[in-house]
Amino acid sequence: MPADERFVTRAYQPGDETAILDLFARSFHAPRSLEHFRWKYLRNPFGSAHISLTFDGDGKLVGHYAGYPVPLVESGRALMAHQIGDTMTDPSVRHIGRGPTSILGKTALHFYEHFCERNIAFNYGFNVANIQRFSLRFLRSDRVEPVTYWSLPMPLPPIGRLSRLARGYQLELLREVTPEYDRFFERVAPAYRFLIRRDAQYLRWRYLECPEPGAFIVAIRKWRRLAGWSVFRVREKSLRWGDALFDPSVTDAADVLMRHTAPMYPVERIEAWFPPRPPWFAEVLQRLGFVQSAEPQDLSLMCVPFVLAEATQRMRDALYYTMGDSDLF
């Protein structure tokens, strides 16, 4: 308990949205829409309303810790994890308590008890240094590794239409996903070993139904057979390559997709997060000319194991992740 016992921590209840969005605006100095909140926390097909809240003696919301469940596959085994997002406290209470008795600590531990223990394989998130230190010391968190950041300066030489067609490639802007994307995931997932289940249901919710504008999915086929897809978003002068899944038997599909897509946008660089796993995909990035360097915000991938006690090491050994697996895409 924090020093002041007037603080009460409980799970989300319908109607808390107004207070949550107000705290978000005060904490991050930017608005978040009600539609975004509902999409992320209430319309997630894999689990909804995983939110812990702390209120002061006047009923004012002062702490928020939340995550949204995502399905993963590790060498054919199904797992469920939390992507942690929107951890925040009101500035007026940040001096109260220390570590687990602070408002953030109390709210996070409530979340662990009510939404994680015996139910979730692990929690993960991408954190800056100050939150990393707090999480490592007080919230049972492990640092998996620094985020692997890739960049490529523009211009990227385009591929000619006739050359592309002669090689059997066709591209399309994806507006709906079909069961074909379920079959594609099942076909290629073994080549990635450990990753979010990037099937039709996940793609639809995570990108096509997301209320934030700007993200788009490009699919590529070779001789009409799906060979891969990628998700992009333009941010200022950067084209963010937010997600990707390719058939390892046609590794030039990524090259063709990028050389078709990137030259269409007036950007200075392409940015992406991809770990050095699987090695064949890291080689694709290097052939395209991408260079690996320190992530600009010094972000690291963090993990709190629950049911999967050895989650941290398994993530280091095999996890494939992208910018789209975070809240920052």
C-alpha positions in Angstrom: 0.0 0.0 0.0 1.2 3.5 -0.6 1.7 5.8 2.4 -1.7 7.4 1.9 -4.3 4.7 2.3 -7.0 6.8 0.7 -5.7 5.5 -2.7 -7.8 2.7 -4.1 -6.8 0.4 -7.0 -9.3 -1.6 -9.0 -10.0 -3.0 -12.5 -11.5 -0.9 -15.2 -15.3 -0.4 -15.2 -17.5 1.0 -18.0 -17.6 4.7 -17.8 -13.9 5.1 -16.7 -13.0 6.2 -20.3 -13.4 9.9 -19.6 -11.0 9.9 -16.7 -8.5 7.7 -18.5 -8.4 10.0 -21.6 -8.0 13.0 -19.3 -5.1 11.4 -17.5 -3.5 10.4 -20.8 -3.7 14.0 -22.0 -2.1 15.3 -18.8 0.6 12.7 -18.8 1.7 12.7 -22.4 0.6 16.3 -23.4 -1.3 14.9 -26.3 -4.9 13.8 -26.8 -6.1 10.3 -27.4 -9.5 9.7 -29.0 -12.3 7.6 -27.4 -12.3 5.6 -30.6 -8.7 4.7 -30.2 -9.2 3.6 -26.6 -12.2 1.5 -27.6 -10.3 -0.1 -30.5 -7.2 -1.0 -28.4 -8.8 -2.1 -25.1 -12.4 -2.9 -25.7 -12.6 -4.3 -29.3 -9.4 -6.4 -29.2 -10.6 -9.9 -30.3 -8.0 -11.6 -28.1 -9.1 -10.1 -24.8 -10.6 -6.8 -23.6 -10.5 -4.4 -20.7 -7.2 -5.5 -19.2 -6.7 -2.3 -17.3 -5.9 -1.5 -13.6 -6.7 2.0 -12.2 -5.8 3.8 -9.0 -7.9 6.7 -7.6 -7.2 9.2 -4.9 -9.5 10.0 -2.0 -11.5 12.4 -4.1 -12.2 9.8 -6.7 -9.7 11.4 -9.2 -7.8 8.9 -11.4 -4.1 9.1 -10.7 -2.7 5.8 -12.0 -3.2 3.6 -15.0 -1.5 0.4 -16.1 -2.9 -1.6 -19.0 -2.1 -4.2 -21.7 -3.8 -5.7 -24.6 -3.5 -9.5 -25.2 -1.8 -10.7 -28.4 -1.5 -14.3 -29.6 1.9 -15.8 -30.3 3.2 -19.0 -31.8 6.5 -20.5 -30.7 7.6 -23.5 -32.8 3.9 -24.4 -33.3 2.8 -23.9 -29.7 0.1 -21.2 -29.1 0.8 -18.7 -26.3 -0.9 -15.5 -25.1 1.0 -12.4 -24.0 0.3 -8.8 -23.1 1.7 -5.9 -25.0 1.9 -3.3 -22.2 0.8 0.2 -23.2 -0.2 3.5 -21.6 1.5 3.2 -18.2 0.9 6.6 -16.5 0.5 8.5 -13.3 -0.6 12.0 -12.4 2.4 14.3 -11.7 0.8 15.2 -8.4 1.3 11.7 -7.0 4.7 10.7 -8.3 6.4 11.5 -5.0 4.2 9.1 -3.0 5.7 5.8 -2.0 8.7 4.2 -3.6 9.0 1.3 -5.9 6.1 -1.2 -5.3 4.5 1.3 -2.8 4.4 4.1 -5.5 1.3 4.7 -7.4 2.8 3.2 -10.6 4.1 0.2 -8.7 0.8 -0.4 -6.9 -1.2 -0.2 -10.1 1.2 -2.5 -12.0 1.2 -5.1 -9.3 -2.7 -5.1 -9.3 -2.5 -5.7 -13.0 -0.1 -8.6 -12.6 -2.4 -10.2 -10.0 -5.7 -9.8 -11.8 -4.7 -10.2 -15.5 -1.4 -12.1 -15.7 -0.7 -14.7 -13.0 -1.6 -18.2 -14.2 -3.1 -16.8 -17.4 -0.5 -15.0 -19.5 2.8 -16.4 -20.8 4.5 -13.0 -20.3 4.2 -9.3 -20.6 6.4 -7.3 -23.0 6.9 -3.7 -24.0 9.5 -1.4 -25.5 10.7 1.1 -22.9 13.0 4.0 -22.6 15.8 4.0 -20.0 14.1 5.6 -17.0 11.1 3.2 -17.1 13.5 0.3 -17.7 15.3 1.0 -14.5 12.1 1.2 -12.5 10.7 -2.0 -14.1 14.0 -3.9 -13.6 14.2 -3.0 -9.9 10.6 -3.1 -8.8 8.3 -4.8 -11.3 10.1 -8.2 -11.9 11.0 -7.2 -15.4 13.9 -8.4 -17.5 15.7 -6.5 -20.3 15.6 -8.8 -23.3 17.8 -6.7 -25.6 18.1 -3.2 -27.1 15.7 -2.7 -30.0 17.4 -3.6 -33.4 17.0 -0.4 -35.5 17.5 -0.4 -39.3 17.6 2.6 -41.6 18.1 3.2 -45.3 18.5 6.6 -46.9 16.4 7.5 -49.9 16.3 7.4 -52.9 15.9 3.7 -53.3 16.2 2.8 -57.0 12.8 1.7 -58.2 12.0 -1.5 -60.0 10.5 -1.2 -63.5 7.0 -2.5 -64.1 8.0 -4.8 -67.0 10.9 -6.2 -65.0 8.6 -6.9 -62.1 5.9 -8.6 -64.2 8.5 -10.6 -66.1 9.6 -12.1 -62.7 6.0 -13.0 -62.0 5.4 -10.4 -59.3 2.1 -8.5 -58.7 1.4 -6.0 -55.9 -1.8 -4.9 -54.3 -2.9 -2.4 -51.6 -4.7 -4.5 -49.0 -8.2 -3.3 -47.9 -9.5 -6.6 -46.5 -7.9 -9.8 -45.4 -9.2 -13.3 -46.2 -8.6 -16.8 -45.0 -5.7 -16.9 -47.5 -3.7 -14.9 -44.9 -4.4 -17.6 -42.3 -3.0 -20.2 -44.7 0.0 -18.0 -45.5 0.8 -17.6 -41.8 0.7 -21.3 -41.2 3.0 -21.9 -44.2 5.7 -19.4 -43.3 5.6 -19.3 -39.4 8.1 -22.2 -39.0 10.7 -20.0 -40.7 10.3 -17.4 -37.9 10.1 -19.8 -35.0 8.6 -17.3 -32.4 6.3 -14.5 -33.3 2.9 -12.9 -33.0 0.2 -14.9 -34.9 0.1 -12.5 -37.9 -3.0 -14.1 -39.4 -6.1 -12.5 -40.9 -7.8 -11.8 -37.6 -4.7 -10.0 -36.2 -4.0 -8.0 -39.3 -7.6 -6.9 -39.5 -7.7 -5.7 -35.9 -4.2 -4.3 -35.6 -4.0 -2.4 -38.9 -7.2 -2.3 -40.9 -9.5 -1.4 -38.0 -7.1 0.9 -36.2 -8.7 4.4 -36.1 -5.4 6.2 -36.4 -5.0 7.1 -40.1 -2.0 6.5 -42.3 -1.0 2.9 -42.0 -1.4 0.8 -45.2 -0.6 -2.8 -46.1 1.0 -3.9 -49.4 0.8 -7.5 -50.4 3.0 -9.2 -53.1 2.3 -12.3 -55.1 4.6 -14.4 -57.3 2.7 -16.1 -60.1 -0.5 -15.3 -58.2 0.7 -17.1 -55.0 1.0 -14.9 -51.9 4.7 -14.3 -51.2 4.5 -11.7 -48.5 3.1 -8.5 -47.1 4.3 -5.3 -45.4 2.8 -2.5 -43.4 3.9 1.1 -43.7 3.3 4.5 -42.3 4.7 7.9 -43.3 5.9 10.0 -40.4 7.3 13.4 -41.2 10.2 12.6 -43.6 10.4 8.9 -42.8 8.7 5.9 -44.3 8.3 3.5 -41.3 8.3 -0.2 -42.3 6.1 -1.2 -39.4 5.5 -4.9 -40.0 6.3 -7.6 -42.5 6.0 -11.3 -43.2 7.5 -13.1 -46.2 7.9 -16.6 -47.6 11.5 -17.5 -47.1 11.6 -19.4 -50.4 11.1 -16.2 -52.3 13.4 -13.8 -50.5 13.6 -11.4 -53.4 9.9 -10.6 -52.9 10.9 -8.1 -50.1 13.3 -6.4 -52.4 10.7 -6.1 -55.1 8.0 -4.8 -52.7 10.3 -2.2 -51.2 11.6 -0.9 -54.6 8.0 -0.6 -55.8 6.6 1.1 -52.7 9.3 3.3 -51.2 9.9 5.5 -54.3 6.3 6.6 -54.3 6.7 8.7 -51.2 8.7 11.9 -50.7 10.7 10.8 -47.7 14.3 11.0 -46.8 14.7 7.5 -45.2 13.1 4.2 -44.4 13.1 3.1 -40.8 12.4 -0.3 -39.3 12.7 -2.5 -36.3 13.7 -6.1 -37.0 15.8 -8.3 -34.8 18.7 -10.4 -36.3 16.3 -13.3 -36.2 15.6 -15.1 -38.4 19.0 -14.7 -40.0 17.7 -15.1 -43.6 15.5 -12.0 -43.2 18.4 -10.0 -41.7 20.3 -10.9 -44.9 17.4 -9.6 -47.0 17.7 -6.2 -45.2 21.4 -6.0 -45.7 21.1 -6.8 -49.4 18.6 -3.9 -49.7 21.2 -1.6 -48.2 19.7 -1.2 -44.7 22.2 -0.4 -42.0 21.8 -1.3 -38.3 22.4 1.3 -35.6 21.3 2.3 -32.1 17.6 3.0 -31.8 17.2 6.8 -31.5 15.2 6.7 -28.3 17.5 4.0 -26.7 14.5 1.7 -26.5 14.9 -1.9 -25.2 12.5 -4.9 -25.4 11.4 -5.7 -21.9 9.7 -8.9 -20.5 7.9 -10.0 -17.3 7.6 -13.8 -17.4 4.5 -15.4 -15.9 3.3 -18.9 -17.1 6.3 -19.1 -19.4 9.0 -18.8 -16.8 11.9 -19.0 -19.3 10.3 -16.3 -21.6 13.2 -13.9 -21.5 15.8 -16.4 -22.8 13.4 -17.8 -25.4 12.7 -14.3 -26.7 16.5 -13.6 -27.0 16.9 -16.9 -28.8 14.1 -16.8 -31.3 11.6 -13.9 -31.1 10.8 -12.0 -34.3 9.3 -8.5 -33.6 8.6 -5.3 -35.5 7.8 -1.7 -34.9 4.1 -2.7 -35.3 4.4 -4.9 -32.2 4.8 -1.7 -30.2 2.6 1.3 -29.4 5.1 3.5 -31.3 4.2 2.7 -34.9 
